[in-house]
Amino acid sequence: RNGMGLRPLGTSAAEFEQDLLSNLYYRRGTTVESASTQDAYETLALTVRDRLAERRVRTAAAHYAANPRWVYYLSAEYLLGKQLEQNMLYSGTDRIARIALQQLGMDPDEVESLDVEPGLGNGGLGRLAACLLDAMATLDIPAVGYGIRYDLGIFKQTFSDGAQVEKPDDWSYQGNPWEFPAPDDQQTVFFYGHTERDEAGKTTWIPGEVVLGEPSHMLVPGHGTDTVNIVRLWRARGSESSFDLSRFSAGQYAEAVDEAVHAENISKVLYPDDSTDSGRELRLKQQYFLVSCSLRDIIRRFRLRNSDWADFPKKTVIQLNDTHPTLAIPELMRLLVDEEGLNWDLAWALVRQTFAYTCHTLLPEALETWPVPMFERLLPRHLEIIYTINEHFLAEVREAFPGDADRVRRMSLIQEEPERRVRMANLAVVGTQAVNGVAELHSELLASTTLRDFAELWPDKFHNVTNGISPRRFIRIANPTLSSLITEGLGGDEWIDDLDRLAGLEALADDASFQARWRAVKQANKVRLGLGDPDSLTDVMIKRFHEYKRQQLKLLHIITMYHRIKANPGQAYVPRTVLFAGKAAPAYHAAKHIIRLINAVAAVIDADPAVSPYLKVVFPANYNVTLGSLIIPAADLSEQISMAGKEASGTGNMKLALNGALTIGTLDGANIEIRDRVGGDNFFLFGLDTPAAVALKENGYRPRDHYDRDAELRHALDSILDGKFLGIGREVGESLLNSDEYLTLADYRAYVDAQDEVDVAWQDTETWTRKSILNTARSGFFSADRTVRDYAAEIWHVNPVKVAR
Ligand SMILES: CCc1ccc([C@H](C)CC(=O)N[C@@H]2O[C@H](CO)[C@@H](O)[C@H](O)[C@H]2O)cc1
């Protein structure tokens, strides 16, 4: 019997098979003979889940006993990826599970193919949240992730005539075996209504709408340890009384369920924007729903072992993943002052010590602000609290910068002109003890531009924590063949949880046989991907579509190659497969025009026998964690070509370098730190850096100048404008020629020249392989474990709690 008084779950294939059978009979209610593949999948999932749940129980016991300082990660998005393969690896059941399934006459691959990816995020921010949760558990840090359990995740992308088409992603319509619903922990959330003050000055919020938040959690296992943390996702429900029986019996069926449907709409769908503030009221409702449910749950957990509010910040650090959960600041003030009766100053001191804020963008349009009238209607009490916070804060600003009215106007939590709006980024900075950017350049630019006023007032509040990625997800699971070659080369697999050990590969970078096997692994991964000629240079650009990321620049290079090959058919060319993948926000038309043009160019090249032997453009639909895990191991060249000063960090750049791809990139985001660590010889750098880009924009940038003086560029743009590609792309061509906000034409020549260097380098196979091995060997820094260690040391001040076996 283990510490929980239970017979420990077996580790042999026979014992696993036993558990499979009992789960098939007792939890799935069927037999081997009549079991469907879905039955087999659910049963397998439950059997694997049990082994992690066993650790979860021991983790909860250890955390309860330790009464530690907790990290609560509040995020509107989590891109967790498929769970089965990960949970089999972490529970050490991947081998025995396959044997047991075969024993029962089931095909493991067929069963595993039913695992679904919960697409509860848009891109970088959502995936980073998942990588950090994985690292926190692996480092034995007591932590809980809080989020929203959207019924519909990020839309499914298909193409029709090359144009993006969005379809709803009902990811859990077959159910989700990886979650534990906990309706008993439901919370009550208020909206609308008004506030009343009694003679003692105590404020009460009389809501106009009441909604229930029902949680379910998924296990977040650590790798190589027994810690199993959780991510708790809230789903909105109508209150008991929301079903109107009288209307129903009057035959008004729709009206009868109206209130319930209205409530459930709050967690119905993820907003598919990843850098433009939609400003929709439902989005604000989602954000408040998330923070209200989560804070009540955090306080419930605090009270299990503590009773003095003064201990709250000692036992609790809440990380705000961008501004989306910033309402947590006024909400905790409301709970402490209105419900717990603390005085304002004490409550404010506790709140500021409790929260920390990570900013993930530099784009002004991505910084959320909410119209005061909408805010007042939906959250009347919170607006009052924000006004009071602002009053105290602006007094502090006036004190520190007497007579500087402009600064007061810039720093105020309320934008006054042209309309009154609540500035969520300002509130996030004022209400937290720490603010960080996600790469060195980003953090510098935050302190010197976007949040400059605040950095001048509170310089010590500003930190940098460079992003990282889970080595478990993005090399051990995504690239098992490279992982076993590395394990062999290093004489052990400790590197997976201690990524700096990859440095040991440097000694093998020139070893001919190791090189040959390194190339063979990449080749096999290309064959596995099955998109384009495996012998060609696989040139990969995988990320959300946005003009600052400059997929349009990659497109100009493709068209230039096309023209060169057409113009000089006899010449030898490095065969290249250019792979795009990524979604555009449905309302982002400029990005969707670029997608359509890419597919048109791909079709024209594919149909051209003079070019297609040397150049192929592929664009697999519906980019997500699963597709990324297939593409990344097959990549030779990683496109990180954003306009300098625009990409906060990037994390795809780290995943591709870790898997041996060479980067062609600008001095932007984490590209700079990747180049510093892998070495300038092993990175293709080009383009304007941030100061040069800013200067060019300030001195009246004229894209047409580049068009006029660069023949290849002019030829490429003219072919777009003349409709040479199925008549598609005029909007793209005109916006480049007339506005080109992200300096695409200014960087064109340097980029094309750098790509020519790539072609030359590719032909020196040994040197290319050496550079590839060195990229992997020097990527240890970009482990999410290092990122979490930085957060823990600089911002969270938390310690690991070991879970006894
Ligand atoms: C209001 C709409 C909205 C939604 C999401 C966002 C995210 C912050 C966008 C995002 O995913 N940012 C990316 O975050 C990554 C993780 O830190 C960085 O690596 C990327 O550079 C950054 O673009 C902004 C605005």
The ligand as an SDF file (V2000), in Angstrom:
LIG
                    3D

 25 26  0  0  0  0  0  0  0  0999 V2000
   -6.3570   42.1370  -27.3860 C   0  0  0  0  0  0  0  0  0  0  0  0
   -6.0350   41.1020  -28.3670 C   0  0  0  0  0  0  0  0  0  0  0  0
   -4.7120   40.4430  -28.0990 C   0  0  0  0  0  0  0  0  0  0  0  0
   -4.6640   39.0600  -27.9280 C   0  0  0  0  0  0  0  0  0  0  0  0
   -3.4340   38.4430  -27.7030 C   0  0  0  0  0  0  0  0  0  0  0  0
   -2.3020   39.2160  -27.6450 C   0  0  0  0  0  0  0  0  0  0  0  0
   -1.0070   38.5100  -27.3710 C   0  0  0  0  0  0  0  0  0  0  0  0
   -0.1760   39.2580  -26.4230 C   0  0  0  0  0  0  0  0  0  0  0  0
   -0.2700   38.3240  -28.6140 C   0  0  0  0  0  0  0  0  0  0  0  0
    0.8490   37.3250  -28.4680 C   0  0  0  0  0  0  0  0  0  0  0  0
    0.6350   36.1510  -28.5170 O   0  0  0  0  0  0  0  0  0  0  0  0
    2.0700   37.8650  -28.3280 N   0  0  0  0  0  0  0  0  0  0  0  0
    3.2130   37.0200  -28.4990 C   0  0  0  0  0  0  0  0  0  0  0  0
    3.6020   36.5220  -27.2150 O   0  0  0  0  0  0  0  0  0  0  0  0
    4.7060   35.6180  -27.3420 C   0  0  0  0  0  0  0  0  0  0  0  0
    4.9730   35.0310  -25.9540 C   0  0  0  0  0  0  0  0  0  0  0  0
    5.5580   35.9660  -25.1460 O   0  0  0  0  0  0  0  0  0  0  0  0
    5.9350   36.2990  -27.9380 C   0  0  0  0  0  0  0  0  0  0  0  0
    6.9510   35.3600  -28.0900 O   0  0  0  0  0  0  0  0  0  0  0  0
    5.5920   36.9370  -29.2770 C   0  0  0  0  0  0  0  0  0  0  0  0
    6.6740   37.6970  -29.7370 O   0  0  0  0  0  0  0  0  0  0  0  0
    4.3680   37.8290  -29.1370 C   0  0  0  0  0  0  0  0  0  0  0  0
    3.9250   38.3170  -30.3970 O   0  0  0  0  0  0  0  0  0  0  0  0
   -2.3250   40.5760  -27.8060 C   0  0  0  0  0  0  0  0  0  0  0  0
   -3.5660   41.2040  -28.0330 C   0  0  0  0  0  0  0  0  0  0  0  0
  1  2  1  0
  2  3  1  0
  3  4  1  0
  3 25  2  0
  4  5  2  0
  5  6  1  0
  6  7  1  0
  6 24  2  0
  7  8  1  0
  7  9  1  0
  9 10  1  0
 10 11  2  0
 10 12  1  0
 12 13  1  0
 13 14  1  0
 13 22  1  0
 14 15  1  0
 15 16  1  0
 15 18  1  0
 16 17  1  0
 18 19  1  0
 18 20  1  0
 20 21  1  0
 20 22  1  0
 22 23  1  0
 24 25  1  0
M  END
$$$$
